[in-house]
């Protein structure tokens, strides 16, 4: 399998390459791992190998490969979240393109190449009713179809869907891999090393933070939190810009990673560089509680919490929190890179 332009995931790619060479690619696969690490790009390469007729498939140069890369290949069917982050179920009558019912209907018809390739990007963003509708197709896919589901949060997927798939887990990228990516796409962020740490191994988040305006939005939000914790000042907690531009889950993850970096620096005596010195939380007990609060709220995504209100309430009540009922972050690892991606 041609891996030009793909960074990291050597073990997973070697396994997929072996399956391709032996003609044993499963009909339904689940690629799991945090967002922004290249799962979709790898899924496209696997399906390009399925369609490309070159001896060294995918060749990436033939008409089929170019169409797949451009998203215009007729037998490559993709479901992606809409602007609100949802993948619609669709109505039984209209079966709107890009919906679950459209996909099911399309798979029941004849393909141009006598094959189908399917990518469902962020399967966790399909409602339970949509996942239930999709279950039969996953259980009994057409014999000529390869289906790849992508997820950053397995807990929101029906167990029956997971059990029908061959799962391949993708780890976050290393800090060196993230730095390599952001330094080689004509961007010049002010603090590439810090950005690679905050991203938690996600190239997508690193590229987002490489935009100075976005990076500053994140730092200002953390400055607001730290000032409240240190000085009991009014907490604005304006998540709107980050939520709009990066999504609420990514926003919470980036804030969490910043405070993890600060906590690790205190444990191991690392010197903080740049803007992090401006947002240090002085009290280590409160700093640990802040981390626990963000971990707890991140777990609450599955319960459709109002994230801003939940965070604000917990941060205002930090002095009365005795840590009971909040998740304990695992600080057993000794390498800083691993601590950032717990």
Residue pairs with C-beta under 8 A, 6 or more apart in sequence:
1 13
1 16
1 17
1 20
1 45
1 46
1 49
1 57
1 58
2 45
2 56
2 57
2 58
2 59
2 60
3 13
3 45
4 60
5 41
6 13
6 38
6 41
6 42
6 45
7 38
7 173
7 177
7 180
7 181
7 203
8 37
8 38
8 173
8 174
8 177
9 37
9 38
9 42
9 170
9 171
12 42
12 168
12 169
12 170
13 42
15 168
16 25
16 42
16 46
16 168
19 25
19 26
20 46
20 49
20 57
25 46
25 50
25 146
26 165
26 166
27 141
27 145
27 146
27 147
28 138
28 141
28 147
28 148
28 149
28 164
28 165
28 166
29 146
29 147
29 148
29 149
29 165
29 166
29 167
29 168
30 123
30 148
30 149
30 150
30 151
30 154
30 157
30 161
30 162
30 165
30 166
30 167
30 168
31 39
31 42
31 43
31 148
31 149
31 150
31 151
31 167
31 168
31 170
32 39
32 151
32 152
32 154
32 167
32 168
32 169
32 170
33 39
33 152
33 169
33 170
33 171
33 172
34 152
34 172
34 200
34 201
34 202
34 341
35 122
35 152
35 202
35 204
35 205
35 250
36 199
36 202
36 203
36 204
36 205
36 206
36 207
37 170
37 171
37 172
37 173
37 201
37 202
37 203
37 204
38 170
38 173
38 203
39 150
39 170
40 119
40 121
40 150
42 170
43 119
43 148
43 150
44 68
44 69
44 119
45 58
46 146
46 148
47 68
47 76
47 117
47 119
47 146
47 148
48 57
48 58
48 60
48 64
48 65
48 68
48 69
49 57
49 58
50 115
50 117
50 146
51 58
51 64
51 65
51 68
51 73
51 75
51 76
51 113
51 115
51 117
52 58
52 59
52 62
52 64
52 65
53 62
53 64
54 62
58 65
58 68
59 65
60 66
60 69
64 73
67 73
67 76
68 76
68 117
71 78
73 117
74 111
74 112
74 113
75 111
75 112
75 113
75 115
75 116
75 117
76 116
76 117
76 118
76 119
77 103
77 106
77 107
77 116
77 117
77 118
77 119
78 118
78 119
78 120
78 121
79 87
79 98
79 99
79 100
79 103
79 119
79 120
79 121
79 126
80 87
80 98
80 121
80 122
81 87
81 121
81 122
81 125
82 88
82 98
85 122
85 125
85 247
86 125
86 126
86 127
87 98
87 99
87 100
87 120
87 122
87 123
87 125
87 126
87 130
88 96
88 98
88 99
88 100
88 130
89 99
89 100
89 101
89 126
89 127
89 129
89 130
89 133
90 96
90 99
90 100
90 101
90 102
91 101
92 101
95 101
95 102
95 105
96 102
100 126
100 130
100 133
100 134
101 133
103 118
103 120
103 134
103 137
104 133
104 134
104 137
106 116
107 116
107 118
107 137
107 141
107 142
107 145
108 142
111 144
114 144
115 144
115 145
115 146
116 142
116 144
116 145
116 146
117 145
117 146
117 148
118 145
118 146
118 147
118 148
119 148
119 150
120 126
120 134
120 147
120 148
120 149
120 150
121 150
122 150
122 151
122 152
123 131
123 149
123 150
123 151
123 157
123 161
124 151
124 152
124 153
124 154
124 155
124 156
124 157
126 134
128 158
131 157
131 158
131 161
132 158
134 161
135 158
135 160
135 161
135 164
137 147
138 147
138 149
138 161
138 164
138 165
139 164
141 147
149 157
149 161
149 165
151 157
152 249
153 249
153 301
153 302
154 162
155 302
156 302
171 201
172 200
172 201
172 202
172 341
173 181
173 201
173 202
173 203
174 201
174 337
175 193
175 196
175 197
175 201
175 337
176 196
177 203
178 195
178 196
178 199
178 201
178 202
178 203
178 206
179 192
179 193
179 196
181 203
181 206
181 207
182 189
182 192
182 195
182 196
182 203
182 206
182 207
182 210
183 192
185 207
187 207
187 210
187 211
189 195
189 209
189 210
189 212
189 215
190 212
190 215
190 274
191 215
191 273
191 274
191 275
192 210
193 273
194 261
194 273
194 274
194 275
194 276
195 206
195 209
195 210
195 215
196 206
197 257
197 261
197 336
197 340
198 205
198 206
198 209
198 218
198 254
198 257
198 258
198 261
199 205
199 206
199 209
199 254
199 257
200 253
200 254
200 257
200 340
200 341
201 340
201 341
202 250
205 246
205 250
205 253
205 254
208 214
208 245
208 246
208 250
209 215
209 218
209 254
214 242
214 245
214 246
217 241
217 242
217 245
218 242
218 251
218 254
218 255
218 258
219 275
219 278
219 279
221 237
221 238
221 239
221 242
221 251
221 255
222 255
222 258
222 259
222 279
223 278
223 279
224 235
224 236
224 237
224 238
225 235
225 237
225 255
225 279
225 290
225 315
226 279
226 280
226 281
227 233
228 234
228 235
228 315
229 281
229 283
229 286
229 287
229 290
229 315
229 318
230 281
230 282
230 283
235 312
235 315
235 316
237 308
237 311
237 312
237 315
239 248
239 251
239 307
239 308
239 311
242 248
242 250
242 251
242 254
243 251
246 254
248 301
248 307
249 298
249 301
252 294
252 297
252 298
252 307
252 311
253 298
255 294
256 291
256 294
256 295
256 298
257 340
258 276
258 279
259 281
259 287
259 290
259 291
259 294
260 291
260 329
260 339
260 340
260 342
261 272
261 276
261 340
262 272
262 276
262 279
262 280
262 281
262 287
263 284
263 287
263 288
263 291
264 270
264 336
264 339
264 340
265 271
265 272
265 276
266 284
266 287
267 331
268 336
270 336
272 280
281 287
281 290
286 318
289 318
289 321
289 323
289 326
290 315
290 318
291 329
292 323
292 326
292 327
292 328
292 329
293 311
293 314
293 315
293 318
293 321
293 326
294 311
295 326
295 327
295 329
296 314
296 326
296 327
297 305
297 307
297 310
297 311
297 314
299 327
300 307
300 310
301 307
314 321
329 342
330 342
331 339
331 342
333 339
333 342
